[in-house]
Amino acid sequence: MERDILKKATVIDYREMFYNSHRLHSTLDYLSPNTLEAQAKGLTPQPVETGGGT
């Protein structure tokens, strides 16, 4: 049971801390939250590897 809780917490951490902050959001004009925040601060965001390149 403790192992199931740990697995669930790991998935939630990944989703909240990495996936949602890097994925493109249509409500943000197809920018990631990290990119939008960097633009608002006047910074240049680092490119993110998506793994689907040519």
N, C-alpha and C positions, 0 to 999 in steps of 0.2 A: 504494500500500500504506500509506503514512504517513497518507493521507487517511482510509482505512478505520479505522485505529487511532484517529484523532482523533474520528471520528463515533461509534465504539463508546464511547470514553471520555466523550464528551458525554452520551450516553444513560445510561450508568451513573451519572454525576454527577447528572443530573436525577432519576433513580429513587431514588438513595440520599439525596440532600440535600434534595429537595423532596417528591416524591410520597410516599415511605414515611413521612416525618415528618408529613405533613398528612392522609393517608388514615385512615379509621376502621378500627380493628382489633377484630375480634370478641373476641380474647383480652384486650383492654383495656376490656371492657364498652362497645364501640363508641365509644371515644374515640381521638383521635389521640395519638401519643406526646408531641407538643408540649403538648397540653391536659392529659394526665395528669401530665406533669412540672410544669407550671405549678400544677396543683391541689396536688401534693405539696409544692411550695414556698410555697403559700399565695398565689399570684398569680392574677390574672384574665387568661386568654389573650385575645388579640385574635381577632375573628371572621375566618374565612378565606372568601374568595369562591370558590364552587364553579362558578359560571357556569351553573347549571341552575335558577335561581330563576324565580318567576312574576312 
